[in-house]
Amino acid sequence: TRILVVDDSAFMRKILTEQISAINGFEVIGTARSGEDALKKMALLRPDIITLDVEMPGMNGLETVKKIREISDLPVFMLSSLQGKEITIAALESGATDFIEKPQNLRENAAEFQRQLAYHLKSVLQKDEDDSGAKKEFTPANEADIIDQAYKAIVIGASTGGPRALMQLVQAIPSTLAIPIFIVQHMPEGFTASFAKRLNDSAQVPVKEASHLEKIQAGTVYVAPGNYHMHIHQDELFLTQTEKRNGVRPAVDHLFESAAPLYKNRLLSVILTGMGKDGTQGMQAVKEAGGYALAQNKESCVVYGMPGSAVDAGVVDVCVHLNCISDIINKVARTSK
């Protein structure tokens, strides 16, 4: 898999080239020091994936992503520090595939950084041999079964490709939302606050990063903070830093499993694009409690891993395009109490 590395720092270009080249199956076929240079190298070298620095002189990472998306759907991974989190979130909204956090001390955290690089780069290459879930038909009967419920809550899980998908879903939620919505998006600590603010700025309903022991308010969207699992206990949120699950924290499974016994058959669960299988066990708990389960289909996913895992496990009621999920949540939000 051919990678183009874009960074204005010669040191970072060298480190990234070494780290990526050490990952089996990946090769750095060129580097660029600016957004302008990246566009030229992209046309010349035709890479499979681009890693892109967020903060660069001249055309920054956000502007470069927008230019790339005008001509290509090539996977683009942002390389970001906390200082560039706002630009990173905006880049994800503009079409970046995902982002990888730069460690503060690269030498001490080299092994973990390489693990993160491998995880993210391999995510867009993940294939599902059985795509029966992608072919599952969406019919009016399915829609009626799901919409004709008086829900008390909606829980949503997402990973790679999730920020852009969530932006679409949250923007469509009407101001008449009468129930809480809880979101787990795999994202590092510090970035989730910026992501929640970005969602809030574009939504018709309040969106916020969840706080420990916060009382749950109807009509509010809560985003789990990075590095904390989010649980629902009666009428409040409980945040923990217990060990990672499926290699991530926050984990979708924890959220879904805590919501299932509380809301039972009046819970709607949604699994969106992402690598891995996080959410499958949680969605099983939702189904066992009588709730309903939606999954994003392969066609509209950046990575079909999480939805595909849930579909394969037989815990999904309907697997549909992201646009259909948006329509369903919009209708549910208008009618549930």
N, C-alpha and C positions, 0 to 999 in steps of 0.2 A: 504494500500500500504506500503510495507516493505522497510525501508531506512537503508542503511549502511553509517554512517558518518565517514569520514576519515580526520583527522587533527592532526598535531603534537602538537598543543596547547590543554592542558587539559581544559583551560577556554573556548576555542572555541567549543570543543566537548560538553561541558556542555550546552553552550548557544544554539548551533544548536539542540541538543537533546530536550531542552525545547521548542524552537521555532517550530520545526517540529511537536513535539507531540501535540502542541496546535492547529494544523491545522486538521480540521475534515477529517477523512479518512486516515490519515498517522500515521505510527508508526516507531520509531527508534528501529530496532531489534539488533543493535550492533554498536560498534565504533572501529576504528583502528587508530594507531598513526603514521603509516608509509605506504609507498607504498607496501613494502614487507608484512606487517601485513594485509593490505587491500586485497591482493590477497588470503591470507590464509582464512580470514574471509568471503570473497566472495564465496569461494568454500564450506565453512562450513555452512554458514547461508542462502545462495541463496536469496539475497535481490532482490527487484524489481527495485530499483534505488540506485545509489551511489552519494553522494556529496563528492567532492575531493578537498582538499587544493592544491593550486598551488605550493607553496614553502615549501618543507619539506626536512629535512636532509636525506641523503641516496638517495633512489629512489624518485625523485620529481614528481609533478603531471603529467608533460608531459610524462615522462618515464612510469609512472603507467598507463596512458591512453593507450599508445601503447601496453603494456602487456595485458591489459583488452581486447583491440580490437582483439588481436590474438586468443582469446578464446570465446568472447561473444559480442553481440550487445546490451548489457544492457545499458539503459540510464545513462550517467555520466554527472553530472553538476559540473563544476569547481567553487570553491570559491576563488575569486581573489581580490587583491587590485591593485591600479594603479602601484605599484612598480613591480608587477609580470605580467604586461600586455603583454609583448613580449612572455613569456612562455604560457600565456593564449591563445593568438592568435594561437600559434603553436599547442597547445593542441586541439583547435577547428579544425584546419586543419588535425590533426591526428585522429579525430573521436569523440572528446568530443561532447556531445549533445548541450550544451550551457554553459554559465557561469553566475554567480550571483556575483555582486560586494559587497565586504565587506565594510560597512560604516566605516568612520574614527572614529566616536564616536558611538560605538555600543549601549551604554545605552540611549543616546538621540534619536537615530534613530531606536530603537527596533521595533516599530510598522511598519514602512516602510520596514524594513529588512524582517520582517515576511510576509508582503504583497508580496514582491518580491519572497521570498521562495515559497509561496503558488502558485503564478502565474506560476513560472517556473516548479515546480514539477507537477502541474496539467496539464501543457501543453502537456506532453507526454502521458497523459491518455485521452486526448480529442478524442472523437469519433464523427464521422459524420454518422448519421443514413441513409442519402441518399448519396450513393457513386456512383451515376449515372455518375458524372464527371470523376470518375476513370475508367469507362468503355467506355467513349467516344472514338471512334476509330480515329486513326491518319491515314489519307490516303494520297497518292501522290497529290491528288487534293488540299487538305488542305495546304500541303507544298508549292505547286506551287503558290497558291493564296497569301501566305504570303511572299515568297521569291521574287516573281516577282514584287517587288515594289522598287522605288528609295527612300529610307528612308533618312530623315534628322537627326534623333535622335532615340535613344533607351532609355527607362526608365525601371528600374528594382526595385522591392520591395521585401524584405525578412525579416524574423524574426528568430524564433527558427529553427536551422539547416541550416540557410542561409550562414554563413561564409564558410562552406565546399562546399556548392553548388556554391556559387559565385566564389570560388577559381577555381573550375572546368570550369565554364563558361569563366572567364577572361583569364585563361591560354590558352584557345582555340581561342581567338580573334587574327586574323592575324595582322602582322605589317602594312598591307596595309589599316587598318581601316581609313575611310575618314569622319566619322561622330562622334559627341560626344555621350558618354554613361553616364547616370546619375543613381546612385545607392543610395537607402535608405535601410540600414540595421539597424534594431533596436539594438542599442548598446550604452552604457553610454559614456558620455564625457570623452575624454582622450584615450579611447580604439580604437576609429575609426581611429586616426592618425596611430597607430601601425598596424591596419588592412589594411589600404590603403598602407602602406609601404610594408607589407607582400605581398599584391597583386602585387604591382609594381615590387618587386624583382623577381617574378615568371612569369611576363607577357611580351609579346612582344611589348606592347604599354604602354605609360605613364599612371600611376594610381596615383591619389592624393586626399587628403582630400580637399574638397571645401573651398574656402575663400569668405568672404562677398564682393560683387561688383566685383568679378573676371570675367574677360572677357573669354567667352567660346571659347575653341580652338577645332577645328575638330581633330579627331584621339586621343582624350584624354578621360579617364574614370574618373569621379568625384564621390567621396563618400561623402555623407552628414555627417557633423560632429555631434557627439553625443550631445544631448540637444539643437539642432538647427533644425528648419524646413528649408528645401531647396526649393526655388522657382526659376523658370526660367523667367527672364524678358528680352525680346528681345535677346541681345547678351551677357548678364551677369547673374551671379548667385546672388541671394538675400537670405541672412540668417536671420531668425527671431527667437525670443524666445516667441512668442505668446503662448497661453495656449495649453496644450497637446490635441491631437485629438486621439480618440480611446485609450486614456490612454498612448500615446507614443509621444515622440519628439526626433528625427524627425519622421514625419508621411509620409507614402507612398502616401496617398490621396493628400496632398498638392503638392508634386512633380508632380504627374500625372495630376492634375487639372491645374497646371500652364503651363505644357508642351502642353496639348491638343489644346488650341486655337492658340498656336504659330506654331506648326508643322502640325496640322490637319491630313490629310490622309497620311502624310509621317512620322508618328510616330508609332513605335512598342513598346508596353508595355508588361511587363513580371511580373507575380506574382509567387514567389517561396514559399517554405515551411515556415510555421509560424503559431502561434496561433492567433486567433481573426479574425477580418474582415477588418483590415486596407488595403486599396488598392481597395476595391470593388467600392466605390463611385468615386474614381479617374479613375478606369478603365471604368466606365460608361461614364465619361466625355470624355475619349479617344475615345470610340465607337461613341458617339454622334457627335464628331468632324470628324469622318471618319477614325480614326486610327485602328490599329490591336492589338489584345490581345491574349497573350499566358499565359497558367497556367500550373504549374507543377502538374503531376497526383499524386494520392494518393499513388500509389505503391512506388514512388521514394521520397516522402516527409517524413521528420521526423515528422512533424505535418501538416495535410491537411487543417487546419482551414482557412487560408487566401485564398489559391487557391479555396477551396471548397465553401467559401462564394461568391467569384466572379462567380464561375460556377453556383451556385444556383440562383444568381441574373440575369443570362442570358447575362452576358457582356463579355464572353470569346469565342473567335473564335475556338481555339483548346486547348485541355487539354492533355498533353503528358508527357512522361518520361523526366527526366532531361537531359539524353543523347541526346534526340531529340531536346530539346531546345538549347543545346550547338551547335549541328550541324546547326540549323537554324540561330542562331546568327553569327556563323562562316561564313556561306554563305552570309548572309545579309551584314556583315561587309566588305566582299570582293567586293560586287557589288554596294552598295549604295554610293550616292554622295550628 
